[in-house]
């Protein structure tokens, strides 16, 4: 799946809970192909409740900050406190970010310059 830096990206996860539903948390992360974790979010850390017998969780990343590279997308299903992992899933396709410019590094950082002379 190819994207450009600064694009909007949505990761959608369909979940099915146990016969007697328990509170869940979902984590979504991006690693480089060398396994360096570059980005990760969890519903538990962000205070988002995941309840019910089944449903969909979507993570919206506005203005994606990752720069050029290939990234593995992981999904973790955890209890409502964020531990332990019930399941880990690797997306069927990697995310490939293609730069438009010559920005170095792994991600874009908002910044400004001040020059005094």
DOMARPA-275553 format. One record per residue: x, y negated, z of N, C-alpha, C, O, CB in turn; residue number from 1; residue in three letters. Coordinates in pm, 1 decimal. Glycine has a CB too. Example, Ala and Ser with C-alpha at 12.3 -4.5 7.8 and 13.67 -1.06 7.14 Angstrom:
% DOMARPA-275553
<<1319.0,569.0,780.0>,<1230.0,450.0,780.0>,<1320.0,330.0,780.0>,<1423.6,331.9,846.5>,<1130.8,447.3,904.6>,1,'ALA'> <<1285.0,225.0,708.0>,<1367.0,106.0,714.0>,<1290.0,-3.0,787.0>,<1340.9,-113.8,803.9>,<1408.4,59.8,572.5>,2,'SER'> 
***
This chain:
% DOMARPA-275553
<<85.8,116.4,0.0>,<0.0,0.0,0.0>,<89.9,-122.0,0.0>,<162.2,-143.0,97.4>,<-97.3,-0.2,122.0>,1,'UNK'> <<88.9,-202.9,-103.8>,<179.6,-317.5,-117.4>,<109.0,-448.0,-82.9>,<-3.9,-473.1,-125.1>,<235.9,-324.8,-259.8>,2,'UNK'> <<178.9,-530.6,-4.6>,<128.1,-662.6,35.1>,<242.0,-762.8,29.1>,<357.2,-726.3,5.5>,<65.4,-658.9,178.2>,3,'UNK'> <<209.4,-886.8,50.3>,<307.6,-995.6,55.5>,<306.4,-1057.2,194.9>,<204.1,-1053.3,263.3>,<277.6,-1103.9,-52.8>,4,'UNK'> <<420.1,-1114.5,238.1>,<418.6,-1187.8,364.6>,<310.8,-1296.1,361.3>,<280.5,-1351.2,255.5>,<557.2,-1250.3,393.1>,5,'UNK'> <<254.3,-1325.5,475.4>,<151.2,-1427.8,495.9>,<13.0,-1385.2,446.8>,<-80.3,-1465.5,449.8>,<191.6,-1554.8,426.2>,6,'UNK'> <<-2.0,-1260.3,401.5>,<-135.4,-1214.3,359.8>,<-215.1,-1178.4,484.8>,<-158.7,-1164.2,593.3>,<-125.9,-1091.1,262.0>,7,'UNK'> <<-345.0,-1164.0,469.1>,<-429.7,-1112.5,576.8>,<-441.1,-961.5,557.0>,<-460.8,-914.0,445.1>,<-572.3,-1181.9,577.5>,8,'UNK'> <<-428.6,-887.1,666.0>,<-429.6,-741.4,659.0>,<-524.5,-687.1,764.2>,<-526.2,-735.4,877.4>,<-287.4,-683.4,678.5>,9,'UNK'> <<-603.4,-587.2,727.8>,<-694.2,-521.6,822.1>,<-660.4,-372.8,825.0>,<-649.4,-307.5,721.2>,<-844.8,-544.6,782.4>,10,'UNK'> <<-644.1,-320.6,947.9>,<-625.0,-176.7,968.0>,<-751.6,-125.3,1035.4>,<-791.1,-174.6,1141.0>,<-495.3,-145.0,1054.7>,11,'UNK'> <<-814.7,-26.2,973.6>,<-942.0,26.8,1022.9>,<-919.2,169.8,1074.1>,<-858.0,252.8,1006.9>,<-1052.0,24.2,910.1>,12,'UNK'> <<-970.1,195.4,1194.6>,<-957.4,327.2,1256.7>,<-1097.6,377.0,1292.1>,<-1173.1,307.9,1360.6>,<-865.1,321.7,1384.3>,13,'UNK'> <<-1131.5,495.8,1245.6>,<-1257.2,560.6,1283.6>,<-1224.3,653.9,1399.3>,<-1128.3,730.6,1391.5>,<-1323.3,639.1,1161.8>,14,'UNK'> <<-1302.4,648.3,1506.2>,<-1275.2,733.9,1621.9>,<-1399.4,813.5,1660.2>,<-1512.7,773.3,1633.8>,<-1227.1,649.7,1741.5>,15,'UNK'> <<-1373.8,927.4,1723.1>,<-1479.3,1012.1,1777.7>,<-1437.6,1046.7,1919.4>,<-1327.8,1098.0,1941.1>,<-1502.8,1141.8,1690.2>,16,'UNK'> <<-1523.3,1019.6,2015.0>,<-1495.9,1039.9,2156.6>,<-1539.3,1180.7,2197.5>,<-1594.9,1254.8,2116.5>,<-1568.1,932.9,2242.5>,17,'UNK'> <<-1514.4,1216.7,2321.0>,<-1553.0,1349.3,2371.1>,<-1705.0,1360.3,2384.7>,<-1777.0,1261.5,2369.8>,<-1485.5,1377.4,2507.2>,18,'UNK'> <<-1752.4,1481.6,2413.1>,<-1896.1,1504.2,2429.4>,<-1954.4,1415.0,2538.1>,<-2066.7,1366.0,2525.4>,<-1923.3,1650.8,2462.2>,19,'UNK'> <<-1878.2,1394.0,2644.8>,<-1913.4,1296.9,2748.7>,<-1817.9,1179.4,2733.1>,<-1707.6,1182.1,2787.6>,<-1905.0,1360.0,2894.4>,20,'UNK'> <<-1858.9,1074.9,2658.6>,<-1767.5,965.8,2624.3>,<-1698.9,903.4,2746.3>,<-1759.9,880.9,2850.8>,<-1842.7,858.9,2549.1>,21,'UNK'> <<-1571.4,877.1,2728.2>,<-1490.6,808.4,2828.7>,<-1436.0,681.8,2764.2>,<-1424.2,676.1,2641.8>,<-1374.3,900.3,2883.0>,22,'UNK'> <<-1401.9,579.2,2843.9>,<-1341.2,459.6,2785.5>,<-1208.9,495.3,2716.6>,<-1128.8,572.6,2769.1>,<-1318.0,351.7,2894.5>,23,'UNK'> <<-1188.4,438.2,2599.7>,<-1067.9,462.8,2521.2>,<-994.3,332.7,2496.8>,<-1049.6,224.0,2513.7>,<-1102.2,530.5,2387.9>,24,'UNK'> <<-869.0,345.3,2456.9>,<-797.7,231.7,2399.2>,<-727.5,281.5,2273.5>,<-688.6,397.9,2263.8>,<-695.1,168.9,2501.6>,25,'UNK'> <<-712.6,192.2,2179.2>,<-651.0,223.2,2051.4>,<-529.5,133.8,2034.8>,<-535.0,13.8,2061.5>,<-751.2,204.6,1933.8>,26,'UNK'> <<-420.2,193.2,1990.7>,<-299.6,117.3,1959.7>,<-265.6,134.4,1813.1>,<-282.1,242.4,1756.3>,<-181.5,161.8,2048.4>,27,'UNK'> <<-218.0,27.4,1752.6>,<-175.1,32.1,1612.4>,<-37.6,-32.4,1606.7>,<-17.9,-143.3,1656.5>,<-277.8,-41.2,1516.1>,28,'UNK'> <<57.1,37.6,1545.7>,<193.1,-13.1,1538.2>,<253.6,6.4,1401.3>,<207.6,88.2,1321.6>,<278.9,53.3,1641.3>,29,'UNK'> <<357.0,-69.9,1375.8>,<429.7,-64.3,1249.3>,<577.2,-44.2,1281.2>,<636.8,-123.1,1354.5>,<407.0,-194.2,1163.9>,30,'UNK'> <<636.0,61.6,1225.8>,<778.9,83.5,1241.7>,<845.0,79.4,1105.4>,<784.9,113.6,1003.6>,<807.4,217.9,1312.6>,31,'UNK'> <<971.4,36.2,1106.2>,<1049.0,52.3,983.7>,<1070.0,201.6,962.9>,<1045.1,281.5,1053.2>,<1186.5,-24.8,990.9>,32,'UNK'> <<1115.2,238.7,845.5>,<1136.7,380.5,818.7>,<1250.5,438.0,902.1>,<1266.4,560.0,907.3>,<1165.4,401.7,671.5>,33,'UNK'> <<1331.1,352.7,968.4>,<1435.6,402.2,1060.1>,<1383.4,414.7,1202.9>,<1461.8,435.9,1295.4>,<1557.8,308.7,1057.6>,34,'UNK'> <<1251.0,401.8,1222.5>,<1180.0,418.6,1349.8>,<1190.3,299.0,1443.8>,<1151.7,310.6,1560.1>,<1232.0,539.4,1419.8>,35,'UNK'> <<1240.5,185.2,1398.4>,<1242.2,64.3,1479.9>,<1100.8,6.4,1486.1>,<1042.5,-28.0,1383.3>,<1342.6,-40.3,1422.7>,36,'UNK'> <<1046.1,-4.0,1607.8>,<913.0,-61.5,1623.0>,<919.5,-210.9,1594.9>,<995.9,-283.2,1658.9>,<856.6,-34.7,1764.9>,37,'UNK'> <<840.1,-257.0,1500.0>,<842.0,-397.0,1457.8>,<722.8,-475.4,1508.3>,<730.6,-597.2,1524.9>,<847.0,-405.4,1308.5>,38,'UNK'> <<612.1,-406.3,1533.0>,<488.6,-473.8,1568.4>,<395.1,-370.3,1627.8>,<385.8,-258.4,1577.2>,<424.4,-544.6,1445.1>,39,'UNK'> <<326.6,-406.1,1733.4>,<230.6,-315.1,1791.6>,<128.5,-389.7,1875.6>,<162.8,-483.8,1947.1>,<301.0,-210.8,1875.2>,40,'UNK'> <<3.8,-347.9,1867.1>,<-103.7,-406.7,1946.5>,<-189.5,-294.3,2002.4>,<-204.6,-189.9,1939.0>,<-189.4,-505.4,1861.7>,41,'UNK'> <<-246.0,-315.4,2121.5>,<-340.9,-218.5,2177.9>,<-465.1,-292.8,2223.7>,<-458.4,-408.2,2266.2>,<-277.3,-138.7,2296.4>,42,'UNK'> <<-579.1,-224.4,2214.4>,<-703.4,-284.1,2262.2>,<-695.7,-306.5,2412.9>,<-750.1,-404.5,2463.7>,<-824.4,-194.6,2226.8>,43,'UNK'> <<-628.7,-216.9,2484.5>,<-618.2,-228.4,2630.5>,<-543.6,-355.8,2670.2>,<-589.7,-429.6,2757.3>,<-547.0,-105.1,2689.1>,44,'UNK'> <<-429.9,-382.2,2607.8>,<-353.3,-503.2,2641.7>,<-426.8,-630.8,2602.2>,<-408.5,-735.2,2664.7>,<-217.1,-499.9,2573.6>,45,'UNK'> <<-509.9,-622.3,2498.6>,<-584.7,-739.5,2453.6>,<-721.8,-751.0,2518.7>,<-798.3,-841.5,2485.6>,<-600.4,-735.6,2304.1>,46,'UNK'> <<-754.5,-659.6,2611.8>,<-881.0,-667.5,2684.5>,<-1004.1,-633.6,2602.5>,<-1113.2,-682.5,2631.8>,<-897.0,-803.1,2739.5>,47,'UNK'> <<-988.4,-550.2,2499.6>,<-1099.5,-510.9,2413.4>,<-1147.0,-372.0,2454.2>,<-1067.1,-278.5,2460.6>,<-1057.7,-513.3,2263.4>,48,'UNK'> <<-1276.5,-357.6,2482.0>,<-1335.9,-231.1,2523.8>,<-1365.0,-143.3,2402.7>,<-1416.4,-191.6,2301.9>,<-1464.5,-255.7,2604.1>,49,'UNK'> <<-1332.2,-13.7,2412.1>,<-1367.5,84.6,2309.8>,<-1450.0,190.9,2380.6>,<-1397.1,270.8,2457.8>,<-1239.0,146.7,2238.9>,50,'UNK'> <<-1580.2,191.2,2353.6>,<-1671.3,282.7,2422.7>,<-1762.7,348.7,2322.7>,<-1766.6,310.8,2205.6>,<-1753.7,209.0,2529.7>,51,'UNK'> <<-1837.1,449.0,2369.9>,<-1934.0,517.4,2285.4>,<-1880.0,648.2,2231.8>,<-1762.0,679.8,2246.9>,<-1975.2,428.8,2170.8>,52,'UNK'> <<-1968.5,723.8,2168.9>,<-1931.4,856.8,2122.3>,<-1850.2,854.0,1993.3>,<-1770.3,944.3,1968.5>,<-2055.0,939.8,2102.0>,53,'UNK'> <<-1869.8,751.4,1911.0>,<-1789.6,734.3,1790.3>,<-1805.8,592.7,1739.6>,<-1899.3,522.0,1777.1>,<-1829.8,836.3,1681.3>,54,'UNK'> <<-1713.4,552.2,1653.9>,<-1720.8,417.2,1600.5>,<-1599.1,381.9,1517.9>,<-1522.5,468.5,1475.6>,<-1736.9,318.2,1712.1>,55,'UNK'> <<-1583.1,252.5,1496.1>,<-1473.8,199.5,1415.3>,<-1407.1,87.8,1494.4>,<-1473.9,3.8,1554.6>,<-1524.7,148.0,1276.2>,56,'UNK'> <<-1275.1,88.5,1493.2>,<-1196.0,-20.2,1551.3>,<-1116.0,-81.0,1437.5>,<-1052.6,-8.9,1360.4>,<-1101.7,30.5,1668.5>,57,'UNK'> <<-1118.5,-213.9,1426.4>,<-1042.2,-282.2,1321.9>,<-946.1,-380.8,1386.1>,<-982.9,-456.0,1476.3>,<-1136.6,-354.8,1222.2>,58,'UNK'> <<-823.1,-379.2,1338.5>,<-722.1,-477.2,1379.0>,<-700.2,-569.4,1261.2>,<-657.4,-525.4,1154.5>,<-587.5,-408.4,1424.0>,59,'UNK'> <<-729.4,-698.1,1280.0>,<-706.3,-798.2,1176.0>,<-575.9,-870.9,1205.8>,<-558.6,-928.8,1313.1>,<-825.1,-898.8,1166.9>,60,'UNK'> <<-485.3,-867.2,1110.0>,<-358.5,-940.7,1120.5>,<-364.6,-1054.9,1020.6>,<-353.6,-1034.8,899.7>,<-233.4,-847.2,1093.6>,61,'UNK'> <<-382.2,-1174.6,1073.4>,<-390.3,-1292.8,987.4>,<-249.8,-1343.8,960.0>,<-167.6,-1354.0,1051.1>,<-477.6,-1404.2,1052.5>,62,'UNK'> <<-223.1,-1375.2,835.7>,<-92.7,-1428.8,794.7>,<19.7,-1335.2,839.3>,<105.8,-1374.2,918.2>,<-71.0,-1570.6,853.6>,63,'UNK'> <<18.6,-1213.4,789.2>,<117.4,-1111.5,824.0>,<257.9,-1170.3,823.3>,<297.7,-1236.0,727.1>,<109.0,-992.9,727.0>,64,'UNK'> <<331.9,-1146.9,929.1>,<463.5,-1207.6,946.0>,<579.5,-1115.7,910.2>,<695.0,-1158.4,911.2>,<479.1,-1252.9,1086.7>,65,'UNK'> <<549.9,-989.3,878.5>,<658.1,-899.5,839.3>,<716.4,-942.4,705.1>,<644.7,-988.3,616.2>,<607.9,-754.1,831.9>,66,'UNK'> <<847.4,-926.7,692.6>,<914.9,-955.5,566.3>,<943.1,-825.7,492.5>,<902.0,-718.2,536.0>,<1046.0,-1033.7,590.4>,67,'UNK'> <<1012.5,-836.5,382.3>,<1036.4,-727.4,290.6>,<1081.2,-598.9,359.7>,<1172.6,-599.0,442.2>,<1138.3,-768.4,190.7>,68,'UNK'> <<1015.2,-490.6,324.1>,<1052.5,-360.8,377.3>,<938.1,-263.1,366.2>,<827.7,-297.1,323.5>,<1096.9,-373.0,521.4>,69,'UNK'> <<967.6,-139.9,405.9>,<866.3,-35.1,407.9>,<840.0,2.0,552.8>,<933.5,25.8,629.3>,<911.2,89.6,324.9>,70,'UNK'> <<713.7,7.0,590.2>,<674.4,26.0,729.5>,<576.4,142.7,741.0>,<483.2,156.2,661.7>,<611.6,-103.3,786.5>,71,'UNK'> <<600.1,226.4,841.9>,<510.9,336.0,874.0>,<404.3,280.1,968.2>,<436.9,209.1,1063.3>,<588.6,457.5,938.4>,72,'UNK'> <<278.2,311.4,942.7>,<167.8,263.8,1026.0>,<123.8,378.1,1117.3>,<84.7,484.9,1070.3>,<48.0,212.3,938.3>,73,'UNK'> <<130.9,353.9,1249.1>,<91.4,452.4,1349.3>,<-37.5,408.8,1416.4>,<-63.5,289.4,1431.3>,<202.7,472.1,1454.0>,74,'UNK'> <<-118.2,506.0,1456.8>,<-237.9,480.6,1537.8>,<-228.7,571.3,1659.4>,<-201.2,690.6,1646.4>,<-371.8,506.4,1456.2>,75,'UNK'> <<-251.6,515.0,1777.9>,<-250.7,590.9,1902.1>,<-388.8,582.6,1966.4>,<-446.5,474.2,1975.5>,<-141.1,538.3,1998.9>,76,'UNK'> <<-441.4,694.7,2010.4>,<-566.0,700.1,2085.5>,<-530.2,732.9,2230.2>,<-467.6,835.2,2257.8>,<-666.0,806.1,2024.9>,77,'UNK'> <<-570.3,645.5,2322.1>,<-531.3,657.5,2462.7>,<-653.7,642.4,2551.4>,<-761.8,607.4,2503.8>,<-424.3,552.1,2499.7>,78,'UNK'> <<-636.6,668.9,2681.1>,<-747.1,645.2,2773.1>,<-766.3,494.5,2790.2>,<-687.3,415.9,2738.0>,<-721.1,713.9,2910.5>,79,'UNK'> <<-868.4,454.7,2861.5>,<-902.8,313.2,2876.3>,<-795.8,229.4,2943.2>,<-798.5,106.7,2933.3>,<-1028.1,300.8,2953.5>,80,'UNK'> <<-700.0,294.2,3012.4>,<-590.3,220.7,3077.1>,<-465.4,214.3,2990.3>,<-364.8,155.2,3029.6>,<-556.0,284.9,3210.3>,81,'UNK'> <<-472.0,274.9,2873.3>,<-357.4,272.4,2783.1>,<-263.1,390.4,2799.8>,<-157.8,393.4,2736.1>,<-281.6,146.5,2803.0>,82,'UNK'> <<-297.6,488.0,2883.8>,<-217.0,609.6,2901.3>,<-310.0,726.8,2923.5>,<-424.0,702.2,2963.0>,<-117.1,595.5,3020.3>,83,'UNK'> <<-274.6,845.6,2903.2>,<-169.2,891.7,2812.9>,<-219.8,892.8,2669.9>,<-337.6,866.7,2645.5>,<-119.9,1031.6,2853.2>,84,'UNK'> <<-134.3,922.0,2577.6>,<-178.4,931.7,2438.9>,<-256.2,1060.7,2419.4>,<-205.7,1169.0,2449.0>,<-58.2,925.3,2342.0>,85,'UNK'> <<-379.0,1049.7,2369.7>,<-456.2,1168.6,2334.5>,<-413.8,1217.8,2196.1>,<-391.4,1337.0,2175.3>,<-608.9,1138.6,2337.7>,86,'UNK'> <<-403.5,1125.8,2104.2>,<-367.2,1160.1,1967.0>,<-278.2,1051.4,1909.2>,<-289.6,934.4,1945.7>,<-493.2,1179.4,1879.4>,87,'UNK'> <<-189.9,1090.8,1819.1>,<-110.7,996.7,1740.9>,<-128.7,1034.7,1594.6>,<-119.4,1152.0,1558.3>,<41.5,998.4,1783.3>,88,'UNK'> <<-154.1,936.8,1512.7>,<-178.1,959.5,1371.0>,<-87.8,867.1,1291.1>,<-71.7,749.9,1325.1>,<-327.3,936.6,1334.8>,89,'UNK'> <<-29.7,919.8,1185.9>,<48.6,838.3,1092.9>,<-36.9,818.3,968.7>,<-91.5,914.3,914.4>,<187.4,905.9,1057.4>,90,'UNK'> <<-48.6,693.8,923.7>,<-129.3,663.5,805.4>,<-76.9,740.9,684.8>,<42.2,770.6,675.6>,<-128.7,511.5,776.3>,91,'UNK'> <<-166.4,772.8,593.6>,<-132.4,851.9,475.8>,<-32.1,781.0,385.0>,<46.0,846.1,315.7>,<-257.8,884.4,397.8>,92,'UNK'> <<-34.3,647.9,385.4>,<57.2,570.6,300.1>,<128.5,467.3,384.6>,<71.1,410.8,477.7>,<-18.9,502.0,183.1>,93,'UNK'> <<254.9,443.0,351.3>,<330.0,338.3,418.8>,<287.3,201.6,367.5>,<232.8,188.4,257.9>,<480.8,358.2,398.9>,94,'UNK'> <<313.1,101.4,448.6>,<289.7,-37.6,409.1>,<420.4,-90.3,350.6>,<524.9,-82.5,415.2>,<240.9,-126.2,531.2>,95,'UNK'> <<415.1,-143.4,230.0>,<532.9,-199.1,164.1>,<511.3,-349.2,151.7>,<416.4,-394.7,87.9>,<558.0,-132.8,23.4>,96,'UNK'> <<601.4,-425.6,214.3>,<592.2,-572.0,209.5>,<694.9,-621.1,107.9>,<813.4,-589.2,118.1>,<616.6,-636.9,352.0>,97,'UNK'> <<648.9,-698.6,10.2>,<734.0,-752.3,-95.3>,<746.9,-902.9,-77.2>,<647.1,-974.8,-82.7>,<677.1,-718.3,-235.6>,98,'UNK'> <<868.3,-951.1,-55.8>,<891.1,-1094.5,-36.0>,<869.5,-1173.3,-164.3>,<895.3,-1125.6,-274.8>,<1032.1,-1118.8,16.1>,99,'UNK'> <<820.9,-1296.3,-145.8>,<811.4,-1390.1,-257.0>,<937.5,-1474.7,-266.8>,<969.0,-1527.1,-373.6>,<688.3,-1480.0,-241.3>,100,'UNK'> <<1008.9,-1488.1,-157.3>,<1125.5,-1576.2,-153.5>,<1249.4,-1504.1,-104.5>,<1263.6,-1383.0,-121.0>,<1098.1,-1695.8,-65.4>,101,'UNK'> <<1338.9,-1580.9,-43.8>,<1467.2,-1527.7,0.9>,<1479.8,-1524.6,151.8>,<1591.3,-1521.0,203.7>,<1579.3,-1608.7,-56.9>,102,'UNK'> <<1366.5,-1526.0,224.8>,<1373.4,-1528.7,369.9>,<1448.2,-1405.9,421.8>,<1416.1,-1293.1,384.3>,<1232.2,-1535.6,430.4>,103,'UNK'> <<1547.8,-1427.6,508.1>,<1620.6,-1314.6,565.8>,<1550.6,-1263.7,691.5>,<1469.2,-1334.6,750.6>,<1765.6,-1354.9,598.4>,104,'UNK'> <<1581.6,-1143.3,731.3>,<1532.8,-1091.5,857.8>,<1417.8,-995.3,843.1>,<1388.7,-945.1,734.5>,<1492.0,-1202.9,945.0>,105,'UNK'> <<1352.6,-970.8,956.1>,<1247.0,-872.0,965.3>,<1107.3,-933.3,963.6>,<1012.7,-871.7,914.6>,<1264.9,-791.2,1089.6>,106,'UNK'> <<1094.6,-1055.5,1017.7>,<963.6,-1118.5,1024.6>,<977.8,-1269.1,1010.7>,<1086.1,-1324.9,1028.1>,<892.7,-1082.9,1156.1>,107,'UNK'> <<866.2,-1333.7,979.1>,<859.6,-1479.5,969.0>,<829.7,-1537.6,1106.6>,<744.6,-1485.5,1178.6>,<751.8,-1523.9,865.7>,108,'UNK'> <<896.5,-1641.5,1142.5>,<872.1,-1710.5,1269.0>,<832.8,-1854.0,1237.8>,<902.7,-1922.4,1163.1>,<997.9,-1705.5,1362.3>,109,'UNK'> <<720.1,-1901.2,1295.0>,<688.4,-2042.7,1280.7>,<804.0,-2122.1,1339.4>,<855.3,-2088.9,1446.3>,<552.9,-2078.9,1350.8>,110,'UNK'> <<844.5,-2226.4,1269.6>,<958.3,-2304.1,1316.4>,<955.9,-2443.4,1254.3>,<880.7,-2471.4,1161.0>,<1090.4,-2232.4,1283.0>,111,'UNK'> <<1040.3,-2528.6,1309.2>,<1059.7,-2661.7,1252.2>,<1206.0,-2699.9,1276.7>,<1272.9,-2643.9,1363.6>,<959.9,-2768.0,1315.6>,112,'UNK'> <<1252.9,-2795.4,1198.9>,<1390.3,-2844.0,1210.0>,<1387.3,-2987.7,1260.8>,<1296.0,-3063.7,1228.7>,<1465.0,-2834.8,1073.0>,113,'UNK'> <<1486.6,-3024.1,1339.2>,<1509.7,-3162.3,1380.6>,<1654.6,-3195.3,1348.2>,<1745.9,-3124.7,1391.0>,<1478.6,-3183.5,1533.9>,114,'UNK'> <<1675.4,-3301.1,1273.6>,<1811.5,-3343.7,1238.3>,<1829.8,-3484.6,1286.5>,<1749.8,-3572.9,1255.7>,<1838.0,-3333.8,1085.0>,115,'UNK'> <<1935.5,-3506.3,1362.6>,<1968.6,-3639.8,1411.2>,<2109.8,-3670.7,1364.8>,<2201.8,-3591.1,1383.8>,<1955.9,-3650.1,1567.8>,116,'UNK'> <<2125.5,-3787.0,1303.8>,<2258.6,-3816.7,1254.2>,<2304.5,-3953.1,1292.6>,<2415.7,-3992.9,1257.8>,<2263.3,-3802.9,1107.5>,117,'UNK'> 
***
